[in-house]
Amino acid sequence: MSFLRRLFGGASRSPDDNAYHIYVRCDRCGRVVHVRIDMRNDLAADYGDTAAEGYTLVKEVMDDRCFRIMRAELHFNTRRAEKSRAVEGGIFVTEAEWNEQQAKDEQRASPGGPS
């Protein structure tokens, strides 16, 4: 069973999993979407004359309520530290806002919770 859990992502997230997390709220329905970015594989190198001068990530994000596509674009320096970010169709929010939405969803899903 542990093999299947690791294969399908059931294992808990490791703090050193080399991931970057962003949270985007849809402008249309207000739903917050969590996006996990693998810093080793998801970034595209921005090449100069001889070497990479930084990295770019363009990610299309869709929420599970109105299914609208939001387009996030992030730029990173050569050390993979974020330099800038922009999103079309939504706004960036904090992890706390994501956690708040998750708690509300769990209350609605629990027996006797608000409908």
Contacts in CASP RR format, 6 or more apart in sequence:
PFRMAT RR
TARGET T0000
AUTHOR 0000-0000-0000
METHOD contacts of the structure
MODEL  1
MSFLRRLFGGASRSPDDNAYHIYVRCDRCGRVVHVRIDMRNDLAADYGDT
AAEGYTLVKEVMDDRCFRIMRAELHFNTRRAEKSRAVEGGIFVTEAEWNE
QQAKDEQRASPGGPS
2 11 0 8 1.000
5 11 0 8 1.000
13 19 0 8 1.000
18 38 0 8 1.000
18 39 0 8 1.000
18 40 0 8 1.000
19 36 0 8 1.000
19 37 0 8 1.000
19 38 0 8 1.000
19 39 0 8 1.000
20 36 0 8 1.000
20 37 0 8 1.000
20 39 0 8 1.000
20 82 0 8 1.000
21 34 0 8 1.000
21 35 0 8 1.000
21 36 0 8 1.000
21 37 0 8 1.000
21 95 0 8 1.000
22 34 0 8 1.000
22 35 0 8 1.000
22 37 0 8 1.000
22 72 0 8 1.000
22 74 0 8 1.000
22 85 0 8 1.000
22 92 0 8 1.000
23 32 0 8 1.000
23 33 0 8 1.000
23 34 0 8 1.000
23 35 0 8 1.000
23 92 0 8 1.000
23 93 0 8 1.000
23 94 0 8 1.000
23 95 0 8 1.000
23 97 0 8 1.000
23 98 0 8 1.000
24 32 0 8 1.000
24 33 0 8 1.000
24 35 0 8 1.000
24 61 0 8 1.000
24 70 0 8 1.000
24 72 0 8 1.000
24 87 0 8 1.000
24 90 0 8 1.000
24 91 0 8 1.000
24 92 0 8 1.000
24 93 0 8 1.000
25 31 0 8 1.000
25 32 0 8 1.000
25 33 0 8 1.000
25 90 0 8 1.000
25 91 0 8 1.000
25 92 0 8 1.000
25 93 0 8 1.000
25 97 0 8 1.000
26 32 0 8 1.000
26 33 0 8 1.000
26 63 0 8 1.000
26 65 0 8 1.000
26 66 0 8 1.000
26 68 0 8 1.000
26 70 0 8 1.000
26 89 0 8 1.000
26 90 0 8 1.000
27 68 0 8 1.000
27 70 0 8 1.000
27 89 0 8 1.000
27 90 0 8 1.000
27 91 0 8 1.000
28 66 0 8 1.000
28 68 0 8 1.000
28 89 0 8 1.000
29 63 0 8 1.000
29 65 0 8 1.000
29 66 0 8 1.000
29 68 0 8 1.000
30 63 0 8 1.000
30 65 0 8 1.000
31 63 0 8 1.000
31 64 0 8 1.000
31 65 0 8 1.000
31 66 0 8 1.000
31 101 0 8 1.000
32 63 0 8 1.000
32 93 0 8 1.000
32 97 0 8 1.000
32 98 0 8 1.000
32 101 0 8 1.000
33 61 0 8 1.000
33 62 0 8 1.000
33 63 0 8 1.000
33 64 0 8 1.000
33 70 0 8 1.000
34 98 0 8 1.000
35 59 0 8 1.000
35 61 0 8 1.000
35 72 0 8 1.000
37 43 0 8 1.000
37 57 0 8 1.000
37 59 0 8 1.000
37 74 0 8 1.000
39 80 0 8 1.000
42 57 0 8 1.000
42 59 0 8 1.000
43 55 0 8 1.000
43 56 0 8 1.000
43 57 0 8 1.000
43 76 0 8 1.000
43 80 0 8 1.000
44 55 0 8 1.000
44 56 0 8 1.000
44 57 0 8 1.000
44 58 0 8 1.000
45 52 0 8 1.000
45 54 0 8 1.000
45 55 0 8 1.000
46 52 0 8 1.000
46 53 0 8 1.000
46 54 0 8 1.000
46 55 0 8 1.000
46 56 0 8 1.000
46 75 0 8 1.000
47 53 0 8 1.000
52 78 0 8 1.000
53 78 0 8 1.000
54 75 0 8 1.000
54 76 0 8 1.000
54 77 0 8 1.000
54 78 0 8 1.000
55 75 0 8 1.000
55 76 0 8 1.000
55 77 0 8 1.000
55 78 0 8 1.000
55 80 0 8 1.000
56 73 0 8 1.000
56 74 0 8 1.000
56 75 0 8 1.000
56 76 0 8 1.000
57 72 0 8 1.000
57 73 0 8 1.000
57 74 0 8 1.000
57 75 0 8 1.000
57 76 0 8 1.000
58 71 0 8 1.000
58 72 0 8 1.000
58 73 0 8 1.000
59 71 0 8 1.000
59 72 0 8 1.000
59 73 0 8 1.000
59 74 0 8 1.000
60 69 0 8 1.000
60 70 0 8 1.000
60 71 0 8 1.000
60 72 0 8 1.000
61 69 0 8 1.000
61 70 0 8 1.000
61 71 0 8 1.000
61 72 0 8 1.000
61 87 0 8 1.000
62 68 0 8 1.000
62 69 0 8 1.000
62 70 0 8 1.000
63 70 0 8 1.000
68 89 0 8 1.000
70 87 0 8 1.000
70 88 0 8 1.000
70 89 0 8 1.000
70 90 0 8 1.000
71 87 0 8 1.000
71 88 0 8 1.000
71 89 0 8 1.000
72 85 0 8 1.000
72 86 0 8 1.000
72 87 0 8 1.000
72 92 0 8 1.000
73 85 0 8 1.000
73 86 0 8 1.000
73 87 0 8 1.000
74 82 0 8 1.000
74 84 0 8 1.000
74 85 0 8 1.000
75 82 0 8 1.000
75 83 0 8 1.000
75 84 0 8 1.000
75 85 0 8 1.000
76 82 0 8 1.000
76 83 0 8 1.000
77 83 0 8 1.000
85 92 0 8 1.000
107 113 0 8 1.000
107 114 0 8 1.000
108 114 0 8 1.000
108 115 0 8 1.000
END
